[in-house]
Structures are given as structure tokens and as C-alpha cells.
Amino acid sequence: MNKPLLLALCLTLPAAAQNFSGPAPPPPPLTGNSLQNPNVPVGTLSEKLTISSHIYDGMTSNYWIYAPAQYDPKTPAAVMVFNDGGGYINRKGNHPALNVIDNLIAQHKIPVMIAIFTDPGDISGALGTPTYKFVDAYSKKWSRTLKDSMRSTEYDTVSDRYARFLRDELLPAVAAKYNLRKDAYSHAITGMSSGGIASFNAAWQMPDEFSRVISWIGSFTAIQWHEDPAVADGGQNYPEKVLREPHRNIRVWLQDGANDQENPRYGSWPLANIRLANALKLKSYDSHFSFGTGPHSPGEGAAEFPEEMIWLWRDYDPSRTDQTYTQDPAEATKPPFRVSISNRETH
């Protein structure tokens, strides 16, 4: 009997699981559309703004709004949300999203968009609320700071709560200042690590609000998993949710690296992303999986961010308000990803 053809994905596990030690590979250099072009018009980044959430019982969050030079208040603009947003707004930083947005809009490769850079919230001023009590208990249980635990509560929880915060609180606050399109066809979201799963989760929970997703080194692991069967979903369940639940009309780019992290409480980030990528492929989602050699850092995702944005917004038509996303025929012909263990006895 002939054996089926398998695609081998050679996976070198993170250093903690290897039989040798050494530095992770350096991040790729930022080039081309990642760099500021003096011939491209520059938009306006707002001052730091703050919102207070009712959905999270008094949590306050900082955010920034970027309007490109081509924005016309008379014309509704597309929208893109960046989780952990403060890390994207430095044009000379390690993931300079403003440069990419300016360059690609000028080249007509992505639509004119309002970019919302939102940071995780701070619950310290809302003592005694249900959210504060939960976050405080989580921080003490896992020896994490209160702010880091609030971030995890927002980003790692598999529910519609963070999506509701975006839809019902943050987007209306931005819409009070800018003319935004309201269709999911024109709404995208991105983030890294816990911000990556938060991006996927927002679209999964509300595909009628967000239909385009980029996840870098997403934490699709058991970080906010609970033993209570009523709330047992965790990030590690997303591959099965994709396989078993009704199809969502979303377009997804996943990025991860072979030297991403592992945690004895939560699981393996690289293997979790491979499982999710295969689930999306097997269910014929319009998806792309980029798997390099990088660690748990933004290096590889930032280097390919222009490519990701072009792929995510390809065939966008401002005269439309919806599109049924279909799997690329070239992707459909490829077999699922398989893992080749290459670092146990020999390397």
C-alpha cells in the first residue's frame, strides 16, 4: 500500500527543551516598507488617551489613534486594532507599524485606515469590584503582577468579553473623533503573544465585527483555562473549536517560530500554533501560516509585517461591505503540516 505524502515541518524545540544551549537566532533586519520613507506623507498620531471600562468594572486603558495623511473625514475609513498598542507606535522601534501603514497606503496596497493602538488595562483603581477580585486572586495564585494579570484576563480569556470591550467601548470612543466604517469586512485586529490570541478570539467571538486577523507568536495555550466545566475553554482548545464549531467568515495570518517558548503549566507555543494552523487549513479557512526559527519575540513577525498586511487586505474593495473568504486554491492542494523531531539525540 502506498503511504500518503506528508509535508515535513522540521521543528527545533525551544532552548529549554533542547540537549544543547545557545542564543536564539538574531531577528531579521527591518527593510523596505518597514522603514520610514521621506517621500511618503505622514499622518497624525494622537496624544495618549484613556478610557474607563464598564465591561471590566472600572478598568482604565490607554490608547492612541493614528490617522494617515490620506484620511478624509467625509469618507468612512477602515479600522485596525493593535493590541499592546504602545509597542507599535515608535517609528524607530522593533515593530514600527506607522511606517508600514504609511508606505502601503501610499502604494494603494492597503486601504486608508484609522489605526487604534490599545494597551492592556489597569484595574488597580477599582478595588473591590468583581474584576479586581478575580485579577488580584489570579496574580497571587501565579505570582504575577496585578497589571500583567489584568492583561492576561483581557487577552487570554476565551470569551466575548474583550470583543465586547472593543465593540461597545473603545470603537465608539474612536468613532466620536473619526469617521469609521462599521462593517467587519473593513475591520482588522492584530497582536503578539497573548495579544495574538486576543486578536483571534475577538474575530472568532464576533466575526460580524472583525474579519481580518494577524497573530504573532500567539499564546494558544492553557493560560486562562479553568477546571470548572462551565468555563473550561482555554486557548489550547482553539484547534478543536475550529474543527467542531460553525465556520466563521474570517481571514487569518498566524506567525510563530521554532524557538518560541514552552511552559510546564500552559504548554508549547510552537506546537499550539501548528495545531491551530492545521485546524484552519483542514476546515478550509482563508489562512496563512508563517513558521520561522525565532524565539518569543516580535522580530520575525515585524520583519514580515508589510507582507502580512498586503495579504490580509488583498482584494479589498471600498465599494463593498462584505466578502465570503475562501481558501486559496494553492493552499488547498498542500498537505497538512507535520512535525519532524530533530533535536533529541542528534542535532
N, C-alpha and C positions, 0 to 999 in steps of 0.2 A: 504494500500500500504506500502510495506517495505521501510524504509528510507535507503539511501546509507550509508555505513560505512565511517566515517570520521576520519582522524588521527588528534587528538588534539595536538597542539603545544602550551603549556602553556607559554605565553609571559608576563613577568613582564616589564612594560614600564620603561624608564629611570627615574631617580630620579626627574627630573624637572616636570614630568607628574604624579608623584605619590602623594597619600594623606599622605605620611609619608616621612621622610628623614632618611638618614643613609649612611654610607660609602658603596661603591661598594665592592663586594666580592674581596678578595685578588687574585692575579693571581696565577695560578697553578705553582708549582715548576718546574724548568727545570731539567730533569733527563736523564739518559741513553744516547742516541745518540746526545743529545744537549750539552753534556759535552765533553771537550777535553779528549781524550784517549791517555795516554803516549805511548801506543803500536801501535798507528796508525800513519803512516807517514804524515808529514805536508808539505803543498805546499808553494807557494810563492805569497805574496800579493805585488803588485806594489806600488810604491810611488803614491801620489796623482797626477793625470794627469788632463789636462784641454783641452777642445775642444771649438772652436768657431763655432757657427752655422750660416749658411746662411739661412736656413729654418726659423729660428727665428730672422733674421735681426741683427746678431751680438751678440746675447746672448752667454755668456760663461758658461760652465758647468764643474764641477769637477767629476772625476770618478776614480775608482780603478779596477784593473784586478787581479783576483785570478786564478792561475794555480796550480792544485793539483799535488802532488808528482808523480802521475801516468801519467801525461801528457807527450806524446811523440810528438815532433814537426813533425815527419814523418806521424803521423796519425791524420786526422782531428777530432777535439773534438766537442762534443755537446756544446750548449751555453745556459746560463740562465742569464737574465737581472733582476736586483733588483732595483726597483725604490726607491727613498730616500736612496740610497745605503750606504751612510756613516753610517747609523744607524745599519747596519748589520755586520760590519767588526770587532767589538770588541769581542774577544773570551770569555770575561767575562761579556759582556753586557746582556741586557734583550732579545735579539734575535740573538744569536751567530751563524749565518749561516755557518761560516767557519768550525766550529766543526761538524755540521750536514753533510756538503758536504764531509769532510774528512772521517768520520765514515761510511757513506753509500757507498761511492766509494770503500772503503776497504772491505766492506761486499758484494760488487757486487750487491747492490740493486738499484743503480742509475748509469748511465754511467759516464765515465770520461768527465768532462765538464769544460769549461772556464766560470767563473762567472764574470759578469760585474756589478759593484756596481756604479750606476749613481745618482748623486744628481740633484735636480732641478736647473735651470739656474739662471743667474744673468744678467739682461738687463740694469743695471744702467750705463754701459759704452757705450750704443748705443742710446744716446739721439737723438730724432727727427725721429727715424725710425718708420714705421707703428706699429711694435710690441711694441716698447717703449710707443708710444702714447696710444695704447689700454690698456696696462698693467697699465700705470700711471692713466688713467681715471678710470679703474676698482678699483685700490687701493683707489682713492679718493672717489669714489661713496660708497664703502663698508667699508671705514676706515680700510683698511688692508695695511700692509707694501708692498713696491714695490717687495721685494723678494718673499713674500708669494703670492702676486698676480701673479707673473710670474709662480710660482709652479702651481697655480690653472689654469692658462692659458694653460700650458702644459698638466696637468693631468686630469682636469675636463671637458675639451672641447671634445664634441662628434664629432670628425672628424678624418681624416687620417694624420693630421699634425704631431702629436707626433710619430706615427708609421713611418712616412717618415723620421723624425729626427733619429730614431733608425736605420732604414734600410739603409739610404743613407749617414749618417754622423758618428754616433757612432760605428756601427758594422764594417764599413770599417776601421776606425781608429784602432780598436782592431785587425782586421784581418791583418793589416800591421805588427803586432808583433807576432800573434799566428795563428796557422793553425785551422781554424774554419769550421765546417760543415755548408753548405748553405741551407739544406732542413728544412722546417718548422717542420717536424717530430722530428728534433733534437734541436728545439729552444723553450725555455720556458721563461716565464716572470712572475714576482710577485711583489707585493707591498701592502701597507696598506693605508686605508682611501682614500684620493684622488689618491694615488699611486696604490690602488686596482682597482679603476675604470679605471685608465690609463692602467693597465695590461690587463683587459678585453677588453677595447676599442682597444688596439693595435692588439690583436688577432682577434677581430670582424672586424676591418677595413682591416687587412692584414692576413687572415688565411693561406696564402701561405708563410708567414714569421714567424709567431708564432702560434703554435697549442696547447701549454700547458700553463695553467693559474692557478695561485693561487692568490686569492684576500682575504685579511684580512680586516674586518670592512670597506668594500668598500663603497665609497660615491656615491651611485647610486641615487643621489638627484639632485635638480634643481640649482646647484651651478653656472654652466656656461650656463644656459638656457637664451635665448634671445626672446624678444617678436616679433621680425621680423620673419614673417612666413618662409622666405627663410633660416633662420638659427635657427629654433625653437627647434631643438633637444637638449635635456639636458639629464643628467644621469637618471632622473626619467622616461625617455621614453624607457629605455632599455628593460624592460619586454615586452612591446608591439612590439618593434623591433624584439626581439627574436621570438615572436609569429607570426609576419606578414612577416618578411623578409626571403629570402632564407637561408636555413640551412648552417651553417659554419661547417667545419670539425675541431672542437676544443674540447679539454678536459678541464673541469673547476672545480676547488675546490673553493667554497665560504665558508667563515667563518665569523660569526658575533656573537654578544651576546645580551641578553635581556636588558642589561643596557647601550647599545650603545646610542648615543646622538640623540636629536631632535632639530630642528632649525625652528623658525617661518618663515624664508624666504625660506628655502630649503626643509624641510620635515623630515621624520623619517628614520633614517638609518636602524634600525631593520626591519621595515615593507618593506622598499625598497629591502632589501636583501631577505626577504621571497618571495616577488613578483617575483624577478628575479629567485630565486631558483625554484619556481613553473613553471615559463615560460620555463626554461631549461628542467625541468622534463617532462612537457606536450609535448614538441617538441622532446623528446627522445634524448636529448644530453647526452653525456658521462660526467655526472656531479655528484658532491657530495656536500651536504650542511651540514656544521657543525655549530650548533647553541647552544651556551652556555649561561652563565649568566653574562659574563664580560661587562665592560664599553668600551668606545672608547680608547682602549689601545692595545698594541701588546701582552699582557700577554697570552691569550688563544691561539692565533694563533702561537706564538712562542713555547708554550708547545707541540703543536701537529705538529710542522713543520716537524719532521722526518717522521711521519705518512703521512703527506701531500705529501712529496717528494716521498716516496715509492709508493703511489697511483698514483701520476702524471706520474711517469716514469715506472710504471709496464709494463711488457711485451716488454720493449724497446729492439730492436734488431739492433745492429750497422751495420748489413749487409743490412738493409733496408733503404729506403729514404722516405717511405710514409706508412700510415696506415689509414684505414677508422675507425674512432672511433664510437663505438656503445654503447648504454646504457646498463649498467649491468642488466641482467635479474632479479636479486633480487630487484633492484631499480624499474624496470618497473612494478613489481607486487604491489608496495606500492602506497597508495593513495596520493594525493597532501597534502601539509602542510595546516593546518587550525589553526586559532588563537583563543585561549581561553582567554578572558579578565578576569583577576583575581585580579585587584588592584584598582577598582573604589570605591566600598562601603565597601567591606570587604577584608581582607588580612591576 
